[in-house]
Each structure stands twice: as C-alpha cells, then as structure tokens.
C-alpha cells in the first residue's frame, strides 16, 4: 500500500514539473513585443547622456552585417557619435537566426570598443556593460549610461 502511494505522489510531482516547465518555455516563445514602443520607452528612460535619434534600419542592417533573411523588423536609436550610446530592438524571422544575430552583435561591439578606445576611451565602459537580452524571437541591445535603468524598463515592459 505504501509503495502505491509513493508512486502516485512521485507521478504527481513529475506531472507538476512538466506542466511548469512547459508553461515557462511557451510563455517566452509566445511573447509579443511592439519594438517601436519598447525602443521609444528605453530612449525616454533618462539612461542616456546623448540625445538619441531614430536611425535608418537599412544602415543598421549594413553596420551589423545582418541579412534580410535573418531580420523580420528592426528599430534603432543612435547617439550623435560623441558617445557610444545606442538602442537596437529587433525581431528575427526564425529562432534559428538568434545565434547568428547574437554573434554579429558581439562582433560589432568588439569593433566599437576598438574604435572608441582611441577616440573616447570612457565610452568603452558603456560598450562593455551593454544590455543584450533575448526574449522569444526578439533581441534587445542597449548601450547607455545606466544599464540598471534600461533593464528595469525592459523588464517592466515585458511584464505588461
């Protein structure tokens, strides 16, 4: 009798774990982000010393070496060039593109660190402490003065 009860309890625990894992995985995959709205909220967060201006997505695709097959939509805000500050929020066409996109972002960050090391060395710290988040099919990159403030904006937006 005790053996049957233990087996039933064990099966119930396994069922609860499977349902919980499935819920959390599907929650992240089904996430929908309005990339324009999120990028705008980040830009208005007060986490930047530079005034950010919405950038042409075609130029950004070229700068990061993205392909049109990888990217479904993209929004970016760029600083004046006097700082390294920028925001990139994008949606990939397919989850299989996430690793490639992340590698291209890391390559671009390395290039920017090298460029700013000689030009404005204090900006390298911002680049090294960038925020790079992946949520579902979305990638969020932010280089700012205040990474915590940006993280809070992103986390609060995604909870909404």
C-alpha positions as CSV (number, residue, x, y, z in Angstrom):
1,X,0.0,0.0,0.0
2,X,2.8,2.5,0.9
3,X,4.6,1.7,-2.3
4,X,1.5,2.6,-4.4
5,X,1.1,5.9,-2.5
6,X,4.8,6.8,-3.1
7,X,4.4,6.0,-6.8
8,X,1.3,8.2,-7.1
9,X,3.0,11.1,-5.3
10,X,6.1,10.7,-7.5
11,X,4.0,10.8,-10.6
12,X,2.1,13.8,-9.4
13,X,5.3,15.7,-8.8
14,X,6.7,14.8,-12.2
15,X,3.4,16.0,-13.8
16,X,3.6,19.3,-11.9
17,X,7.2,19.8,-13.0
18,X,6.5,19.1,-16.7
19,X,3.5,21.4,-16.7
20,X,5.6,24.2,-15.0
21,X,8.5,23.8,-17.5
22,X,6.1,23.8,-20.4
23,X,4.3,26.9,-19.2
24,X,7.6,28.9,-18.7
25,X,9.0,27.8,-22.1
26,X,5.9,28.6,-24.0
27,X,5.5,31.9,-22.2
28,X,8.8,33.1,-23.6
29,X,8.2,31.8,-27.1
30,X,4.8,33.4,-27.4
31,X,6.0,36.8,-26.3
32,X,4.9,39.7,-28.5
33,X,6.8,43.0,-28.4
34,X,6.0,46.2,-30.1
35,X,9.6,47.0,-31.0
36,X,8.9,50.7,-31.8
37,X,7.1,51.2,-28.4
38,X,9.8,49.4,-26.4
39,X,12.7,51.3,-28.2
40,X,10.9,54.6,-27.5
41,X,10.4,53.7,-23.8
42,X,14.1,52.9,-23.5
43,X,15.1,56.1,-25.3
44,X,12.9,58.2,-23.0
45,X,14.1,56.4,-19.8
46,X,16.7,59.0,-18.9
47,X,19.5,56.4,-19.1
48,X,21.4,58.3,-21.8
49,X,23.7,61.4,-21.8
50,X,23.4,61.8,-25.5
51,X,20.2,62.7,-27.4
52,X,19.3,59.6,-29.4
53,X,17.7,59.9,-32.8
54,X,15.8,57.1,-34.6
55,X,18.2,55.6,-37.2
56,X,17.6,54.2,-40.7
57,X,17.2,50.4,-40.3
58,X,18.9,49.7,-43.7
59,X,22.0,51.4,-42.4
60,X,21.9,49.4,-39.2
61,X,21.5,46.2,-41.1
62,X,24.6,47.0,-43.0
63,X,26.6,48.1,-39.9
64,X,25.8,44.9,-38.1
65,X,26.1,42.7,-41.2
66,X,22.6,41.3,-40.7
67,X,20.7,39.8,-43.7
68,X,17.1,40.4,-44.7
69,X,16.6,36.7,-44.2
70,X,17.6,37.0,-40.5
71,X,15.7,40.1,-39.5
72,X,11.9,40.5,-39.7
73,X,11.8,44.0,-38.3
74,X,14.3,46.3,-36.6
75,X,14.2,49.7,-34.7
76,X,17.3,51.6,-33.7
77,X,18.2,54.8,-31.9
78,X,21.7,56.2,-32.2
79,X,23.7,58.9,-30.5
80,X,25.5,61.7,-32.1
81,X,28.8,59.9,-32.4
82,X,30.2,61.8,-29.4
83,X,29.0,58.7,-27.3
84,X,28.7,55.0,-28.0
85,X,25.1,55.1,-26.9
86,X,22.5,53.2,-28.9
87,X,19.4,51.1,-28.8
88,X,18.6,48.2,-31.1
89,X,15.4,46.2,-30.8
90,X,14.8,43.6,-33.5
91,X,12.7,40.6,-34.3
92,X,14.3,37.6,-36.1
93,X,12.4,35.7,-38.8
94,X,13.2,32.4,-37.2
95,X,14.5,31.4,-33.8
96,X,17.3,29.6,-35.6
97,X,18.7,33.0,-36.5
98,X,19.2,34.1,-32.9
99,X,22.8,32.7,-32.6
100,X,23.9,34.3,-35.8
101,X,22.4,37.6,-34.9
102,X,24.0,37.5,-31.4
103,X,27.4,36.7,-32.9
104,X,27.1,39.7,-35.3
105,X,26.1,42.0,-32.4
106,X,29.2,40.8,-30.4
107,X,31.4,41.4,-33.4
108,X,30.0,44.9,-33.8
109,X,30.6,45.6,-30.1
110,X,34.2,44.5,-30.4
111,X,34.7,46.8,-33.4
112,X,33.1,49.7,-31.5
113,X,35.2,49.1,-28.4
114,X,38.3,49.2,-30.6
115,X,37.2,52.4,-32.3
116,X,36.2,54.2,-29.1
117,X,39.4,53.1,-27.2
118,X,41.4,55.6,-29.2
119,X,38.7,58.2,-29.7
120,X,36.8,58.4,-26.4
121,X,38.1,55.7,-24.0
122,X,35.4,56.4,-21.4
123,X,32.8,55.1,-23.8
124,X,34.4,51.6,-23.8
125,X,33.0,51.0,-20.3
126,X,29.4,51.6,-21.7
127,X,30.0,49.2,-24.6
128,X,31.5,46.5,-22.3
129,X,28.5,46.8,-20.0
130,X,25.8,46.8,-22.7
131,X,22.5,45.1,-22.2
132,X,21.8,42.2,-24.6
133,X,18.6,40.4,-23.9
134,X,16.9,37.7,-26.0
135,X,13.1,37.2,-25.4
136,X,11.4,34.8,-27.7
137,X,12.2,35.9,-31.3
138,X,13.3,39.4,-30.1
139,X,16.8,40.8,-29.4
140,X,17.3,43.9,-27.4
141,X,20.6,45.7,-27.3
142,X,21.3,48.9,-25.4
143,X,24.4,50.8,-24.7
144,X,23.7,53.5,-22.1
145,X,24.9,55.4,-19.1
146,X,22.6,53.5,-16.7
147,X,22.2,49.7,-17.5
148,X,20.1,49.1,-14.4
149,X,17.5,51.7,-15.5
150,X,17.4,50.2,-19.0
151,X,17.0,46.7,-17.6
152,X,14.1,47.9,-15.4
153,X,12.3,49.5,-18.4
154,X,12.7,46.3,-20.4
155,X,11.6,44.0,-17.6
156,X,8.6,46.2,-16.8
157,X,7.6,46.4,-20.5
158,X,7.8,42.6,-20.9
159,X,5.6,42.1,-17.7
160,X,2.9,44.3,-19.2
